[in-house]
Amino acid sequence: MKVIFSSFVEDFLYDLVEILYEKNYFGFYDDADSYISGLVHDIISSISNKLKKPAPTYFNRYGKNMSYAVFKKNDNTQWYVFFNCDDNIYYIRYIGNKHTCAQYLD
């Protein structure tokens, strides 16, 4: 299995570390960075075992015929990871949470 993150997702995750720290979700920059590193590790290590659902057409702006899986990081936060998979290669195209995309999911 191989996991590839699109440049869009890589930029998002890099910016997310800054946002989480600046908005005081984490008191230390290193904690925000560790949180995102943990999310990336969870995606890489377990996406192949997650329950996958077809992504609604709203998300076609990020890629066609995608699936998504849910990654729960704590009691308050779930991350939705949208991807294409072919020959056991997962191409991550979009990541969102309940604030950014849950309203578009079934």
C-alpha positions as CSV (number, residue, x, y, z in Angstrom):
1,M,0.0,0.0,0.0
2,K,1.1,3.5,-0.8
3,V,-0.4,6.8,0.2
4,I,0.2,10.0,-1.8
5,F,-1.0,13.4,-0.7
6,S,-1.9,16.0,-3.3
7,S,0.0,19.3,-3.2
8,F,-3.3,20.9,-2.3
9,V,-3.6,18.7,0.8
10,E,0.1,19.1,1.7
11,D,-0.4,22.9,1.6
12,F,-3.6,22.6,3.7
13,L,-1.9,20.5,6.4
14,Y,1.1,22.9,6.6
15,D,-1.2,25.9,6.9
16,L,-3.4,24.0,9.4
17,V,-0.5,23.7,11.9
18,E,-0.2,27.5,11.8
19,I,-4.0,28.0,12.2
20,L,-4.3,25.7,15.1
21,Y,-1.6,27.4,16.9
22,E,-2.6,31.0,16.1
23,K,-6.2,30.4,17.1
24,N,-5.0,28.9,20.4
25,Y,-6.3,25.4,19.8
26,F,-2.8,24.4,21.0
27,G,-0.7,26.5,23.4
28,F,2.6,25.4,21.8
29,Y,3.5,25.3,18.1
30,D,5.1,21.9,18.6
31,D,1.8,20.5,19.9
32,A,-0.1,21.7,16.9
33,D,2.6,20.2,14.7
34,S,2.5,16.9,16.5
35,Y,-1.3,16.8,16.2
36,I,-1.1,17.2,12.4
37,S,1.8,14.7,12.2
38,G,-0.3,12.2,14.1
39,L,-3.2,12.7,11.7
40,V,-0.9,12.1,8.8
41,H,0.5,9.0,10.5
42,D,-3.1,7.7,11.1
43,I,-4.0,8.2,7.5
44,I,-0.9,6.5,6.2
45,S,-1.1,3.6,8.6
46,S,-4.8,2.8,8.6
47,I,-6.6,4.2,5.5
48,S,-6.7,0.8,3.9
49,N,-8.6,-0.6,6.9
50,K,-11.1,2.2,7.2
51,L,-14.7,1.9,6.2
52,K,-14.9,3.8,2.9
53,K,-18.0,5.6,1.6
54,P,-18.6,7.1,-1.8
55,A,-17.9,10.9,-1.7
56,P,-20.9,13.1,-2.6
57,T,-20.8,14.9,-5.9
58,Y,-20.2,18.2,-4.1
59,F,-16.6,17.0,-3.6
60,N,-16.0,16.4,-7.4
61,R,-14.2,19.7,-7.4
62,Y,-11.3,17.8,-5.8
63,G,-11.5,14.7,-8.0
64,K,-14.0,12.4,-9.6
65,N,-15.2,9.1,-8.2
66,M,-13.7,9.6,-4.8
67,S,-14.3,7.8,-1.6
68,Y,-13.9,9.1,1.9
69,A,-13.0,7.7,5.3
70,V,-13.4,9.2,8.8
71,F,-10.6,9.7,11.2
72,K,-11.6,10.5,14.8
73,K,-8.8,12.4,16.6
74,N,-10.7,13.2,19.9
75,D,-14.2,13.5,21.2
76,N,-14.7,16.8,19.4
77,T,-13.0,16.4,16.1
78,Q,-13.4,14.0,13.2
79,W,-11.4,14.4,10.0
80,Y,-12.9,13.4,6.6
81,V,-10.3,12.2,4.2
82,F,-11.2,12.1,0.5
83,F,-9.2,10.0,-1.9
84,N,-9.0,7.8,-5.0
85,C,-7.6,4.4,-4.7
86,D,-6.2,2.3,-7.6
87,D,-4.0,-0.8,-7.3
88,N,-3.6,-0.2,-3.5
89,I,-2.3,3.4,-4.1
90,Y,-4.3,5.9,-2.1
91,Y,-4.2,9.5,-3.5
92,I,-5.4,11.9,-0.9
93,R,-7.2,14.8,-2.6
94,Y,-9.0,16.7,0.2
95,I,-9.2,16.7,4.0
96,G,-11.9,18.5,6.0
97,N,-13.6,18.4,9.4
98,K,-17.1,18.9,10.7
99,H,-16.8,22.6,10.3
100,T,-15.8,22.5,6.6
101,C,-17.5,19.6,5.0
102,A,-19.8,17.5,7.3
103,Q,-22.9,19.4,6.1
104,Y,-22.3,17.9,2.6
105,L,-22.1,14.3,3.8
106,D,-25.0,11.9,4.2
